[in-house]
């Protein structure tokens, strides 16, 4: 299935969603580098992050990119989460909203520059530099995805791009859920290392 195609099935919101305190505890564990806690946090919030990005961006492919970037940011900056100032769910969704809005602004700015570009005066180098930086970042994510094994890429793609839980990924891939978790964990570690993210 092409990355831009809509998923054949969007998992429903979980009726047994983790209590807020449990999500806060998971985030605290993620801040200590706990990969199992990160996997559990993704299971709980992955669909909500994608859904929020989709509502803002309306483009499935861009929403998938933003959702992946959000969870990479969560892994990188979980140490900044302060349970005394708010809940983990709200913090992650705030990150998602900011990234989605930034993506809309970048897309709009690119469209505006294309419309008003003054061919006689040369480009606006600051804006062009920003756009090049964003495109390079997206290209780096795509390149790093290419370093994963087929099985890792498939599992990560289903989870991040389509919002599937581990159990749903296991069903789609006809694999043991424990195997899927291992694929996801190893894939995320490889992505983190490739992107130069410091845990």
Backbone as JSON Lines, residues from 0, in Angstrom:
{"i":0,"aa":"X","n":[0.84,-1.19,0.0],"ca":[0.0,0.0,0.0],"c":[0.87,1.24,0.0]}
{"i":1,"aa":"X","n":[0.57,2.22,-0.84],"ca":[1.36,3.44,-0.91],"c":[1.22,4.21,0.39]}
{"i":2,"aa":"X","n":[2.28,4.91,0.75],"ca":[2.29,5.64,2.01],"c":[1.17,6.67,2.07]}
{"i":3,"aa":"X","n":[0.82,7.27,0.92],"ca":[-0.18,8.32,0.92],"c":[-1.6,7.79,0.91]}
{"i":4,"aa":"X","n":[-1.78,6.49,0.68],"ca":[-3.12,5.92,0.68],"c":[-3.69,5.96,2.07]}
{"i":5,"aa":"X","n":[-5.01,6.17,2.2],"ca":[-5.61,6.11,3.54],"c":[-5.54,4.69,4.06]}
{"i":6,"aa":"X","n":[-5.39,4.53,5.37],"ca":[-5.31,3.18,5.92],"c":[-6.62,2.45,5.72]}
{"i":7,"aa":"X","n":[-6.57,1.13,5.54],"ca":[-7.8,0.37,5.34],"c":[-8.65,0.33,6.59]}
{"i":8,"aa":"X","n":[-8.03,0.58,7.73],"ca":[-8.76,0.51,8.99],"c":[-8.12,1.45,9.97]}
{"i":9,"aa":"X","n":[-8.91,2.32,10.55],"ca":[-8.43,3.19,11.61],"c":[-8.92,2.62,12.92]}
{"i":10,"aa":"X","n":[-8.05,2.27,13.85],"ca":[-8.51,1.71,15.1],"c":[-9.36,2.71,15.87]}
{"i":11,"aa":"X","n":[-10.4,2.21,16.51],"ca":[-11.26,3.07,17.31],"c":[-10.5,3.52,18.55]}
{"i":12,"aa":"X","n":[-10.96,4.64,19.12],"ca":[-10.34,5.06,20.37],"c":[-10.57,3.99,21.41]}
{"i":13,"aa":"X","n":[-9.56,3.73,22.2],"ca":[-9.65,2.65,23.17],"c":[-10.57,3.05,24.31]}
{"i":14,"aa":"X","n":[-11.54,2.17,24.61],"ca":[-12.46,2.43,25.7],"c":[-11.74,2.31,27.04]}
{"i":15,"aa":"X","n":[-10.68,1.5,27.07],"ca":[-9.96,1.26,28.31],"c":[-8.7,2.13,28.39]}
{"i":16,"aa":"X","n":[-8.82,3.36,27.9],"ca":[-7.67,4.26,27.87],"c":[-7.05,4.39,29.26]}
{"i":17,"aa":"X","n":[-5.74,4.45,29.29],"ca":[-5.02,4.49,30.56],"c":[-5.39,5.75,31.34]}
{"i":18,"aa":"X","n":[-5.52,5.63,32.68],"ca":[-5.78,6.82,33.5],"c":[-4.63,7.82,33.33]}
{"i":19,"aa":"X","n":[-4.96,9.08,33.58],"ca":[-3.97,10.15,33.4],"c":[-2.73,9.91,34.24]}
{"i":20,"aa":"X","n":[-2.9,9.44,35.48],"ca":[-1.73,9.2,36.34],"c":[-0.81,8.15,35.73]}
{"i":21,"aa":"X","n":[-1.39,7.12,35.1],"ca":[-0.58,6.07,34.5],"c":[0.23,6.62,33.32]}
{"i":22,"aa":"X","n":[-0.39,7.49,32.52],"ca":[0.33,8.11,31.4],"c":[1.46,8.99,31.91]}
{"i":23,"aa":"X","n":[1.19,9.71,33.0],"ca":[2.25,10.55,33.59],"c":[3.43,9.68,34.03]}
{"i":24,"aa":"X","n":[3.11,8.54,34.66],"ca":[4.17,7.62,35.11],"c":[4.95,7.08,33.92]}
{"i":25,"aa":"X","n":[4.23,6.75,32.85],"ca":[4.91,6.25,31.64],"c":[5.87,7.31,31.1]}
{"i":26,"aa":"X","n":[5.42,8.57,31.07],"ca":[6.27,9.63,30.55],"c":[7.52,9.79,31.41]}
{"i":27,"aa":"X","n":[7.36,9.68,32.72],"ca":[8.51,9.77,33.62],"c":[9.5,8.65,33.33]}
{"i":28,"aa":"X","n":[8.98,7.46,33.05],"ca":[9.84,6.33,32.72],"c":[10.52,6.54,31.37]}
{"i":29,"aa":"X","n":[9.78,7.1,30.4],"ca":[10.37,7.4,29.09],"c":[11.54,8.37,29.25]}
{"i":30,"aa":"X","n":[11.39,9.33,30.15],"ca":[12.46,10.3,30.39],"c":[13.72,9.62,30.89]}
{"i":31,"aa":"X","n":[13.57,8.44,31.51],"ca":[14.73,7.69,31.99],"c":[15.23,6.71,30.92]}
{"i":32,"aa":"X","n":[14.66,6.75,29.72],"ca":[15.11,5.89,28.63],"c":[14.44,4.53,28.59]}
{"i":33,"aa":"X","n":[13.3,4.39,29.24],"ca":[12.58,3.11,29.3],"c":[11.83,2.88,27.99]}
{"i":34,"aa":"X","n":[12.33,1.96,27.17],"ca":[11.74,1.73,25.86],"c":[10.37,1.08,25.94]}
{"i":35,"aa":"X","n":[10.16,0.2,26.94],"ca":[8.86,-0.43,27.1],"c":[7.8,0.62,27.47]}
{"i":36,"aa":"X","n":[8.19,1.58,28.29],"ca":[7.26,2.66,28.66],"c":[6.94,3.51,27.43]}
{"i":37,"aa":"X","n":[7.94,3.74,26.58],"ca":[7.71,4.5,25.36],"c":[6.72,3.76,24.45]}
{"i":38,"aa":"X","n":[6.89,2.45,24.35],"ca":[5.98,1.65,23.53],"c":[4.56,1.72,24.07]}
{"i":39,"aa":"X","n":[4.42,1.63,25.4],"ca":[3.09,1.71,26.01],"c":[2.48,3.09,25.82]}
{"i":40,"aa":"X","n":[3.3,4.13,25.93],"ca":[2.81,5.5,25.72],"c":[2.33,5.67,24.29]}
{"i":41,"aa":"X","n":[3.09,5.12,23.34],"ca":[2.67,5.2,21.94],"c":[1.34,4.48,21.74]}
{"i":42,"aa":"X","n":[1.2,3.29,22.34],"ca":[-0.05,2.54,22.22],"c":[-1.23,3.39,22.67]}
{"i":43,"aa":"X","n":[-1.03,4.15,23.74],"ca":[-2.12,4.94,24.3],"c":[-2.4,6.21,23.5]}
{"i":44,"aa":"X","n":[-1.39,6.83,22.95],"ca":[-1.55,8.17,22.38],"c":[-1.35,8.26,20.88]}
{"i":45,"aa":"X","n":[-0.88,7.17,20.24],"ca":[-0.56,7.23,18.81],"c":[-1.74,7.66,17.95]}
{"i":46,"aa":"X","n":[-2.91,7.06,18.17],"ca":[-4.08,7.39,17.35],"c":[-4.52,8.83,17.59]}
{"i":47,"aa":"X","n":[-4.45,9.29,18.84],"ca":[-4.86,10.66,19.16],"c":[-3.94,11.68,18.49]}
{"i":48,"aa":"X","n":[-2.64,11.4,18.48],"ca":[-1.68,12.32,17.85],"c":[-1.92,12.38,16.35]}
{"i":49,"aa":"X","n":[-2.09,11.22,15.71],"ca":[-2.35,11.21,14.27],"c":[-3.66,11.93,13.97]}
{"i":50,"aa":"X","n":[-4.69,11.65,14.78],"ca":[-5.99,12.28,14.55],"c":[-5.94,13.79,14.65]}
{"i":51,"aa":"X","n":[-5.2,14.3,15.64],"ca":[-5.08,15.74,15.79],"c":[-4.35,16.34,14.59]}
{"i":52,"aa":"X","n":[-3.24,15.7,14.2],"ca":[-2.49,16.19,13.05],"c":[-3.35,16.17,11.79]}
{"i":53,"aa":"X","n":[-4.15,15.13,11.65],"ca":[-5.0,15.0,10.46],"c":[-6.06,16.1,10.42]}
{"i":54,"aa":"X","n":[-6.61,16.46,11.61],"ca":[-7.61,17.52,11.65],"c":[-7.01,18.87,11.26]}
{"i":55,"aa":"X","n":[-5.76,19.08,11.64],"ca":[-5.11,20.36,11.32],"c":[-4.63,20.39,9.87]}
{"i":56,"aa":"X","n":[-3.99,19.31,9.43],"ca":[-3.33,19.29,8.13],"c":[-4.23,18.8,6.99]}
{"i":57,"aa":"X","n":[-5.14,17.89,7.31],"ca":[-6.07,17.29,6.34],"c":[-5.4,16.38,5.32]}
{"i":58,"aa":"X","n":[-4.1,16.41,5.26],"ca":[-3.35,15.58,4.32],"c":[-2.83,14.35,5.07]}
{"i":59,"aa":"X","n":[-3.25,13.14,4.68],"ca":[-2.83,11.94,5.42],"c":[-1.32,11.77,5.47]}
{"i":60,"aa":"X","n":[-0.64,11.98,4.36],"ca":[0.81,11.76,4.33],"c":[1.53,12.76,5.23]}
{"i":61,"aa":"X","n":[1.13,14.03,5.17],"ca":[1.76,15.04,6.03],"c":[1.44,14.76,7.49]}
{"i":62,"aa":"X","n":[0.23,14.3,7.76],"ca":[-0.16,13.97,9.13],"c":[0.68,12.82,9.67]}
{"i":63,"aa":"X","n":[0.96,11.84,8.82],"ca":[1.8,10.71,9.23],"c":[3.21,11.19,9.57]}
{"i":64,"aa":"X","n":[3.75,12.08,8.74],"ca":[5.09,12.61,9.01],"c":[5.12,13.36,10.34]}
{"i":65,"aa":"X","n":[4.12,14.19,10.56],"ca":[4.06,14.97,11.8],"c":[3.94,14.04,13.0]}
{"i":66,"aa":"X","n":[3.09,13.01,12.9],"ca":[2.92,12.08,14.03],"c":[4.24,11.4,14.36]}
{"i":67,"aa":"X","n":[4.98,10.99,13.33],"ca":[6.27,10.35,13.58],"c":[7.24,11.32,14.23]}
{"i":68,"aa":"X","n":[7.26,12.56,13.74],"ca":[8.15,13.56,14.31],"c":[7.8,13.84,15.78]}
{"i":69,"aa":"X","n":[6.5,13.84,16.08],"ca":[6.07,14.11,17.46],"c":[6.61,13.04,18.4]}
{"i":70,"aa":"X","n":[6.5,11.76,18.01],"ca":[6.96,10.72,18.92],"c":[8.48,10.65,19.01]}
{"i":71,"aa":"X","n":[9.17,11.02,17.95],"ca":[10.62,11.15,18.06],"c":[10.98,12.29,19.02]}
{"i":72,"aa":"X","n":[10.2,13.38,18.95],"ca":[10.42,14.49,19.87],"c":[10.11,14.09,21.31]}
{"i":73,"aa":"X","n":[9.04,13.3,21.5],"ca":[8.7,12.83,22.85],"c":[9.86,12.01,23.42]}
{"i":74,"aa":"X","n":[10.4,11.11,22.61],"ca":[11.52,10.27,23.07],"c":[12.72,11.14,23.44]}
{"i":75,"aa":"X","n":[12.96,12.17,22.63],"ca":[14.12,13.02,22.83],"c":[13.95,13.95,24.03]}
{"i":76,"aa":"X","n":[12.75,14.46,24.24],"ca":[12.59,15.54,25.23],"c":[11.65,15.19,26.37]}
{"i":77,"aa":"X","n":[11.42,13.92,26.63],"ca":[10.55,13.54,27.74],"c":[11.06,14.07,29.07]}
{"i":78,"aa":"X","n":[12.37,14.28,29.17],"ca":[12.92,14.82,30.42],"c":[12.37,16.21,30.73]}
{"i":79,"aa":"X","n":[11.82,16.89,29.74],"ca":[11.27,18.23,29.97],"c":[9.85,18.18,30.51]}
{"i":80,"aa":"X","n":[9.23,17.01,30.47],"ca":[7.86,16.9,30.97],"c":[7.85,17.06,32.48]}
{"i":81,"aa":"X","n":[6.96,17.94,32.96],"ca":[6.83,18.2,34.4],"c":[5.4,17.87,34.81]}
{"i":82,"aa":"X","n":[5.19,16.72,35.49],"ca":[3.82,16.35,35.88],"c":[3.18,17.37,36.8]}
{"i":83,"aa":"X","n":[3.97,18.22,37.43],"ca":[3.41,19.26,38.28],"c":[2.75,20.38,37.5]}
{"i":84,"aa":"X","n":[3.03,20.45,36.22],"ca":[2.49,21.54,35.39],"c":[1.41,21.08,34.43]}
{"i":85,"aa":"X","n":[1.17,19.79,34.35],"ca":[0.13,19.3,33.44],"c":[0.26,17.8,33.22]}
{"i":86,"aa":"X","n":[-0.67,17.27,32.47],"ca":[-0.74,15.84,32.2],"c":[0.06,15.46,30.96]}
{"i":87,"aa":"X","n":[0.52,14.22,30.94],"ca":[1.32,13.73,29.81],"c":[0.51,13.8,28.51]}
{"i":88,"aa":"X","n":[-0.75,13.37,28.57],"ca":[-1.58,13.38,27.36],"c":[-1.67,14.79,26.78]}
{"i":89,"aa":"X","n":[-1.93,15.78,27.66],"ca":[-2.04,17.17,27.2],"c":[-0.71,17.66,26.62]}
{"i":90,"aa":"X","n":[0.39,17.27,27.26],"ca":[1.71,17.71,26.8],"c":[2.01,17.16,25.41]}
{"i":91,"aa":"X","n":[1.76,15.86,25.22],"ca":[2.03,15.24,23.91],"c":[1.13,15.85,22.85]}
{"i":92,"aa":"X","n":[-0.15,16.05,23.16],"ca":[-1.05,16.63,22.17],"c":[-0.71,18.09,21.88]}
{"i":93,"aa":"X","n":[-0.16,18.8,22.87],"ca":[0.3,20.16,22.63],"c":[1.47,20.15,21.65]}
{"i":94,"aa":"X","n":[2.41,19.19,21.85],"ca":[3.52,19.07,20.9],"c":[2.99,18.78,19.49]}
{"i":95,"aa":"X","n":[2.01,17.88,19.42],"ca":[1.44,17.51,18.12],"c":[0.77,18.71,17.46]}
{"i":96,"aa":"X","n":[0.03,19.48,18.24],"ca":[-0.66,20.64,17.67],"c":[0.36,21.66,17.16]}
{"i":97,"aa":"X","n":[1.39,21.91,17.95],"ca":[2.42,22.87,17.52],"c":[3.07,22.43,16.22]}
{"i":98,"aa":"X","n":[3.43,21.14,16.15],"ca":[4.09,20.64,14.93],"c":[3.16,20.72,13.73]}
{"i":99,"aa":"X","n":[1.9,20.39,13.94],"ca":[0.94,20.43,12.84],"c":[0.74,21.86,12.35]}
{"i":100,"aa":"X","n":[0.59,22.8,13.29],"ca":[0.42,24.22,12.92],"c":[1.66,24.74,12.21]}
{"i":101,"aa":"X","n":[2.84,24.36,12.72],"ca":[4.09,24.77,12.07],"c":[4.15,24.23,10.64]}
{"i":102,"aa":"X","n":[3.69,22.99,10.46],"ca":[3.7,22.4,9.11],"c":[2.77,23.17,8.18]}
{"i":103,"aa":"X","n":[1.59,23.56,8.68],"ca":[0.66,24.35,7.87],"c":[1.3,25.68,7.49]}
{"i":104,"aa":"X","n":[1.94,26.31,8.47],"ca":[2.58,27.61,8.19],"c":[3.7,27.47,7.17]}
{"i":105,"aa":"X","n":[4.5,26.41,7.32],"ca":[5.59,26.21,6.34],"c":[5.03,25.99,4.94]}
{"i":106,"aa":"X","n":[3.98,25.16,4.86],"ca":[3.39,24.89,3.55],"c":[2.81,26.16,2.94]}
{"i":107,"aa":"X","n":[2.12,26.96,3.78],"ca":[1.53,28.21,3.29],"c":[2.6,29.2,2.88]}
{"i":108,"aa":"X","n":[3.67,29.27,3.7],"ca":[4.77,30.19,3.36],"c":[5.41,29.8,2.03]}
{"i":109,"aa":"X","n":[5.57,28.49,1.82],"ca":[6.16,28.03,0.56],"c":[5.26,28.4,-0.61]}
{"i":110,"aa":"X","n":[3.95,28.23,-0.43],"ca":[3.01,28.57,-1.5],"c":[3.02,30.07,-1.77]}
{"i":111,"aa":"X","n":[3.07,30.87,-0.68],"ca":[3.1,32.33,-0.85],"c":[4.37,32.79,-1.55]}
{"i":112,"aa":"X","n":[5.5,32.19,-1.19],"ca":[6.76,32.57,-1.84],"c":[6.72,32.25,-3.33]}
{"i":113,"aa":"X","n":[6.15,31.11,-3.64],"ca":[6.04,30.74,-5.06],"c":[5.2,31.75,-5.82]}
{"i":114,"aa":"X","n":[4.14,32.24,-5.17],"ca":[3.22,33.18,-5.83],"c":[3.85,34.55,-6.02]}
{"i":115,"aa":"X","n":[4.57,35.04,-4.98],"ca":[5.07,36.41,-5.05],"c":[6.56,36.51,-5.38]}
{"i":116,"aa":"X","n":[7.16,35.44,-5.78],"ca":[8.6,35.44,-6.04],"c":[8.96,36.48,-7.09]}
{"i":117,"aa":"X","n":[9.93,37.3,-6.77],"ca":[10.4,38.35,-7.67],"c":[11.62,37.82,-8.42]}
{"i":118,"aa":"X","n":[11.39,37.39,-9.65],"ca":[12.48,36.78,-10.42],"c":[13.59,37.77,-10.73]}
{"i":119,"aa":"X","n":[13.27,39.07,-10.73],"ca":[14.3,40.05,-11.08],"c":[15.18,40.38,-9.88]}
{"i":120,"aa":"X","n":[14.66,40.22,-8.65],"ca":[15.42,40.64,-7.49],"c":[16.13,39.52,-6.77]}
{"i":121,"aa":"X","n":[15.92,38.29,-7.16],"ca":[16.55,37.16,-6.49],"c":[15.72,36.66,-5.32]}
{"i":122,"aa":"X","n":[16.05,35.49,-4.79],"ca":[15.25,34.89,-3.73],"c":[15.47,35.55,-2.37]}
{"i":123,"aa":"X","n":[14.52,35.34,-1.51],"ca":[14.66,35.75,-0.11],"c":[15.41,34.62,0.59]}
{"i":124,"aa":"X","n":[16.69,34.85,0.85],"ca":[17.56,33.75,1.28],"c":[17.17,33.18,2.64]}
{"i":125,"aa":"X","n":[16.67,34.04,3.55],"ca":[16.26,33.52,4.86],"c":[15.14,32.5,4.72]}
{"i":126,"aa":"X","n":[14.11,32.85,3.93],"ca":[12.99,31.93,3.74],"c":[13.43,30.68,2.98]}
{"i":127,"aa":"X","n":[14.24,30.88,1.98],"ca":[14.72,29.73,1.21],"c":[15.54,28.81,2.11]}
{"i":128,"aa":"X","n":[16.38,29.39,2.95],"ca":[17.19,28.58,3.87],"c":[16.31,27.77,4.81]}
{"i":129,"aa":"X","n":[15.25,28.41,5.34],"ca":[14.33,27.69,6.22],"c":[13.68,26.53,5.5]}
{"i":130,"aa":"X","n":[13.23,26.77,4.29],"ca":[12.54,25.72,3.53],"c":[13.5,24.56,3.22]}
{"i":131,"aa":"X","n":[14.72,24.9,2.85],"ca":[15.72,23.86,2.57],"c":[15.99,23.03,3.82]}
{"i":132,"aa":"X","n":[16.09,23.7,4.98],"ca":[16.33,22.99,6.23],"c":[15.21,22.01,6.52]}
{"i":133,"aa":"X","n":[13.96,22.46,6.37],"ca":[12.81,21.58,6.62],"c":[12.83,20.38,5.68]}
{"i":134,"aa":"X","n":[13.1,20.65,4.41],"ca":[13.12,19.54,3.44],"c":[14.24,18.56,3.74]}
{"i":135,"aa":"X","n":[15.39,19.07,4.17],"ca":[16.49,18.19,4.54],"c":[16.13,17.32,5.74]}
{"i":136,"aa":"X","n":[15.41,17.91,6.71],"ca":[14.99,17.13,7.88],"c":[14.05,16.01,7.46]}
{"i":137,"aa":"X","n":[13.08,16.32,6.6],"ca":[12.17,15.28,6.12],"c":[12.91,14.2,5.35]}
{"i":138,"aa":"X","n":[13.88,14.63,4.54],"ca":[14.67,13.67,3.78],"c":[15.49,12.79,4.7]}
{"i":139,"aa":"X","n":[16.0,13.38,5.8],"ca":[16.77,12.57,6.75],"c":[15.88,11.5,7.39]}
{"i":140,"aa":"X","n":[14.64,11.87,7.74],"ca":[13.72,10.88,8.32],"c":[13.48,9.76,7.31]}
{"i":141,"aa":"X","n":[13.24,10.12,6.05],"ca":[13.0,9.09,5.02],"c":[14.23,8.21,4.84]}
{"i":142,"aa":"X","n":[15.42,8.85,4.83],"ca":[16.65,8.07,4.67],"c":[16.84,7.11,5.84]}
{"i":143,"aa":"X","n":[16.57,7.59,7.04],"ca":[16.74,6.74,8.22],"c":[15.73,5.59,8.21]}
{"i":144,"aa":"X","n":[14.52,5.85,7.75],"ca":[13.56,4.75,7.62],"c":[14.09,3.68,6.68]}
{"i":145,"aa":"X","n":[14.85,4.12,5.68],"ca":[15.43,3.18,4.72],"c":[16.5,2.3,5.32]}
{"i":146,"aa":"X","n":[17.02,2.65,6.51],"ca":[18.05,1.82,7.15],"c":[17.43,0.68,7.95]}
{"i":147,"aa":"X","n":[16.12,0.71,8.14],"ca":[15.46,-0.36,8.9],"c":[15.34,-1.61,8.03]}
{"i":148,"aa":"X","n":[15.23,-2.75,8.69],"ca":[14.93,-3.97,7.95],"c":[13.5,-3.87,7.45]}
{"i":149,"aa":"X","n":[13.14,-4.72,6.49],"ca":[11.78,-4.7,5.97],"c":[10.76,-4.92,7.08]}
{"i":150,"aa":"X","n":[11.06,-5.85,7.99],"ca":[10.12,-6.15,9.07],"c":[9.99,-4.97,10.03]}
{"i":151,"aa":"X","n":[11.1,-4.33,10.36],"ca":[11.05,-3.16,11.25],"c":[10.27,-2.03,10.58]}
{"i":152,"aa":"X","n":[10.58,-1.77,9.3],"ca":[9.91,-0.68,8.59],"c":[8.41,-0.93,8.5]}
{"i":153,"aa":"X","n":[8.03,-2.19,8.26],"ca":[6.62,-2.53,8.15],"c":[5.9,-2.31,9.48]}
{"i":154,"aa":"X","n":[6.52,-2.76,10.57],"ca":[5.9,-2.6,11.89],"c":[5.83,-1.13,12.28]}
{"i":155,"aa":"X","n":[6.92,-0.4,12.09],"ca":[6.94,1.03,12.41],"c":[5.93,1.78,11.54]}
{"i":156,"aa":"X","n":[5.87,1.44,10.27],"ca":[4.94,2.11,9.36],"c":[3.49,1.92,9.77]}
{"i":157,"aa":"X","n":[3.13,0.7,10.13],"ca":[1.75,0.44,10.55],"c":[1.42,1.2,11.83]}
{"i":158,"aa":"X","n":[2.37,1.24,12.75],"ca":[2.11,1.89,14.03],"c":[2.1,3.41,13.89]}
{"i":159,"aa":"X","n":[3.16,3.97,13.29],"ca":[3.27,5.43,13.22],"c":[2.4,6.04,12.14]}
{"i":160,"aa":"X","n":[2.42,5.44,10.95],"ca":[1.7,6.06,9.85],"c":[0.21,5.75,9.85]}
{"i":161,"aa":"X","n":[-0.17,4.62,10.45],"ca":[-1.57,4.23,10.39],"c":[-2.22,4.16,11.77]}
{"i":162,"aa":"X","n":[-1.47,4.43,12.83],"ca":[-2.06,4.51,14.14],"c":[-2.44,3.19,14.78]}
{"i":163,"aa":"X","n":[-1.87,2.09,14.31],"ca":[-2.21,0.78,14.85],"c":[-1.51,0.55,16.19]}
{"i":164,"aa":"X","n":[-2.17,-0.17,17.1],"ca":[-1.54,-0.6,18.34],"c":[-0.67,-1.82,18.04]}
{"i":165,"aa":"X","n":[0.13,-2.23,19.04],"ca":[0.95,-3.43,18.85],"c":[0.09,-4.63,18.5]}
{"i":166,"aa":"X","n":[-1.02,-4.78,19.22],"ca":[-1.89,-5.94,18.98],"c":[-2.43,-5.91,17.56]}
{"i":167,"aa":"X","n":[-2.8,-4.74,17.07],"ca":[-3.34,-4.63,15.71],"c":[-2.24,-4.86,14.67]}
{"i":168,"aa":"X","n":[-1.04,-4.36,14.92],"ca":[0.09,-4.62,14.02],"c":[0.35,-6.12,13.97]}
{"i":169,"aa":"X","n":[0.32,-6.77,15.12],"ca":[0.56,-8.21,15.16],"c":[-0.47,-8.96,14.33]}
{"i":170,"aa":"X","n":[-1.72,-8.51,14.4],"ca":[-2.78,-9.15,13.62],"c":[-2.54,-8.96,12.13]}
{"i":171,"aa":"X","n":[-2.23,-7.72,11.73],"ca":[-2.01,-7.43,10.31],"c":[-0.83,-8.23,9.75]}
{"i":172,"aa":"X","n":[0.24,-8.32,10.56],"ca":[1.46,-9.0,10.11],"c":[1.43,-10.5,10.41]}
{"i":173,"aa":"X","n":[0.36,-10.94,11.07],"ca":[0.24,-12.35,11.47],"c":[1.49,-12.77,12.25]}
{"i":174,"aa":"X","n":[1.82,-11.94,13.25],"ca":[3.03,-12.17,14.03],"c":[2.69,-12.16,15.52]}
{"i":175,"aa":"X","n":[3.6,-12.7,16.3],"ca":[3.46,-12.69,17.74],"c":[3.58,-11.26,18.25]}
{"i":176,"aa":"X","n":[2.67,-10.8,19.14],"ca":[2.77,-9.43,19.66],"c":[4.13,-9.11,20.28]}
{"i":177,"aa":"X","n":[4.74,-10.08,20.95],"ca":[6.06,-9.85,21.54],"c":[7.1,-9.58,20.45]}
{"i":178,"aa":"X","n":[6.98,-10.3,19.33],"ca":[7.89,-10.09,18.21],"c":[7.71,-8.69,17.63]}
{"i":179,"aa":"X","n":[6.44,-8.26,17.52],"ca":[6.14,-6.93,17.0],"c":[6.75,-5.86,17.9]}
{"i":180,"aa":"X","n":[6.61,-6.03,19.21],"ca":[7.17,-5.05,20.14],"c":[8.69,-4.97,19.99]}
{"i":181,"aa":"X","n":[9.31,-6.14,19.79],"ca":[10.76,-6.16,19.62],"c":[11.15,-5.44,18.33]}
{"i":182,"aa":"X","n":[10.4,-5.69,17.25],"ca":[10.68,-5.01,15.98],"c":[10.57,-3.5,16.15]}
{"i":183,"aa":"X","n":[9.47,-3.09,16.79],"ca":[9.25,-1.66,16.98],"c":[10.36,-1.04,17.82]}
{"i":184,"aa":"X","n":[10.71,-1.68,18.94],"ca":[11.73,-1.14,19.83],"c":[13.06,-1.01,19.09]}
{"i":185,"aa":"X","n":[13.46,-2.08,18.41],"ca":[14.74,-2.05,17.69],"c":[14.71,-1.01,16.57]}
{"i":186,"aa":"X","n":[13.56,-0.92,15.88],"ca":[13.44,0.06,14.8],"c":[13.54,1.48,15.31]}
{"i":187,"aa":"X","n":[12.88,1.75,16.45],"ca":[12.92,3.1,17.01],"c":[14.32,3.47,17.49]}
{"i":188,"aa":"X","n":[15.01,2.49,18.06],"ca":[16.39,2.74,18.5],"c":[17.26,3.06,17.29]}
{"i":189,"aa":"X","n":[17.07,2.29,16.22],"ca":[17.87,2.54,15.02],"c":[17.55,3.92,14.43]}
{"i":190,"aa":"X","n":[16.25,4.29,14.42],"ca":[15.88,5.61,13.92],"c":[16.5,6.7,14.79]}
{"i":191,"aa":"X","n":[16.41,6.52,16.11],"ca":[16.97,7.51,17.03],"c":[18.47,7.69,16.77]}
{"i":192,"aa":"X","n":[19.19,6.58,16.61],"ca":[20.63,6.66,16.39],"c":[20.94,7.32,15.03]}
{"i":193,"aa":"X","n":[20.16,6.95,14.03],"ca":[20.38,7.49,12.68],"c":[20.13,8.99,12.66]}
{"i":194,"aa":"X","n":[19.13,9.44,13.4],"ca":[18.79,10.86,13.42],"c":[19.66,11.67,14.36]}
{"i":195,"aa":"X","n":[20.5,10.95,15.13],"ca":[21.4,11.64,16.06],"c":[20.69,12.18,17.26]}
{"i":196,"aa":"X","n":[19.54,11.56,17.64],"ca":[18.78,12.0,18.79],"c":[19.46,11.48,20.05]}
{"i":197,"aa":"X","n":[19.65,12.35,21.03],"ca":[20.26,11.96,22.29],"c":[19.17,11.61,23.27]}
{"i":198,"aa":"X","n":[19.18,10.38,23.78],"ca":[18.13,9.95,24.71],"c":[18.29,10.65,26.04]}
